[in-house]
Amino acid sequence: MRVLKRLPFLCALGVPAFVVGLSAQQPVRPAATPSELDSGKKLFVQRCSVCHLPPLGPAEPRSYARSLTGVVKSPEIEAAARLVIQRGIPSRMPGFQYGLQPNEIDSIVAYLRTLK
C-alpha cells in the first residue's frame, strides 16, 4: 500500500513503475558510515545543490527543482533515486552515470536519507 502512495512520485521523477519491483531484489544496505555521509554531502553540494537548494539571492525565492528533504524514506525510493541520479530525467535533469562512480552515487543517496 505504501508503494502505491509513492507511485505518483516515482512517475513524476520519470522512473518506470518496475523500479519498485527491482528494489525488492536489492540487498539491504548497512547503515552509512560517517565518512560516506560526509562524502555524500560534499558531492550533493557540488553536483546537486545548484538546482535542489534555494538560491541565496532575494530575487529567486524558490529552488529550480524540488527540494529533496524527506524524500528518500524507503528502499523503493532509494532505488528510484539511484536510477534518477544515474540516468537523469530527459530535458529536466542530467544523468551522472559517466560523471560519478557507483559508490559516489550510493554516498549521495545515503546523504539524502539523512535529510529530514
C-alpha positions in Angstrom: 0.0 0.0 0.0 2.8 2.4 0.8 4.3 1.8 -2.6 1.1 2.8 -4.3 1.1 6.1 -2.4 4.6 6.8 -3.7 3.9 5.7 -7.3 3.0 9.2 -8.5 6.3 10.5 -7.1 8.2 7.7 -8.9 6.4 8.5 -12.1 6.9 12.2 -11.7 10.6 11.6 -11.5 10.4 9.8 -14.8 11.2 6.4 -13.3 9.2 3.5 -14.6 7.0 1.7 -12.2 9.0 -1.5 -12.5 11.7 0.1 -10.2 9.5 -0.8 -7.3 9.9 -4.5 -8.1 13.6 -4.1 -8.6 14.2 -2.7 -5.2 12.9 -6.0 -3.6 15.8 -7.7 -5.3 18.4 -5.3 -3.9 20.3 -6.4 -0.7 19.6 -4.4 2.4 22.3 -1.8 2.7 24.1 -1.4 6.0 23.9 2.0 7.7 26.2 4.5 6.1 29.4 5.4 7.8 30.1 9.0 8.9 32.8 9.1 6.1 30.3 8.0 3.5 27.7 10.6 4.7 30.4 13.3 4.6 31.4 12.3 1.1 27.7 12.2 0.0 27.1 15.7 1.4 30.1 17.1 -0.4 29.0 15.5 -3.7 25.4 16.7 -3.2 26.7 20.3 -2.7 29.0 20.1 -5.7 26.6 18.4 -8.2 23.0 18.8 -7.0 22.7 22.0 -4.9 22.6 24.3 -7.9 19.0 23.1 -8.6 17.9 21.4 -5.5 18.6 24.1 -2.9 17.1 27.5 -2.8 19.1 30.3 -4.3 20.9 32.7 -2.0 19.7 35.9 -3.6 16.4 37.6 -2.8 15.3 37.7 -6.4 14.8 33.9 -6.7 12.6 32.8 -3.7 12.5 29.1 -4.7 14.8 26.4 -6.0 14.7 25.4 -9.6 14.0 21.7 -8.8 12.1 20.2 -5.9 13.6 20.0 -2.5 14.9 16.6 -1.6 14.4 16.9 2.1 12.5 14.0 3.5 12.0 12.3 0.1 14.2 9.2 0.5 12.4 7.2 3.2 12.2 3.6 1.9 14.2 1.1 -0.1 11.9 1.6 -3.1 12.5 5.4 -3.2 16.3 4.8 -2.7 16.4 2.6 -5.7 14.4 5.2 -7.7 16.7 8.0 -6.6 19.7 5.9 -7.6 18.3 5.4 -11.1 17.4 9.1 -11.5 20.9 10.2 -10.4 22.4 7.7 -12.9 20.1 8.2 -15.9 18.7 11.7 -15.2 15.3 12.8 -16.5 15.2 13.8 -20.2 15.0 17.6 -20.6 14.8 18.1 -16.8 17.9 16.7 -15.2 21.3 15.4 -16.5 22.3 11.8 -15.7 25.6 11.3 -13.8 26.4 7.7 -14.7 29.5 8.9 -16.6 30.4 11.6 -14.1 30.1 9.7 -10.8 31.2 6.3 -9.7 28.6 3.9 -8.3 29.9 4.3 -4.8 29.7 8.1 -5.1 26.0 7.8 -6.1 25.5 5.5 -3.2 27.0 8.2 -0.9 24.7 10.8 -2.3 21.7 8.5 -1.7 22.9 7.8 1.8 23.1 11.5 2.5 19.6 12.1 1.1 18.3 9.5 3.6 19.6 11.8 6.4 17.6 14.9 5.2 14.5 15.3 7.3 
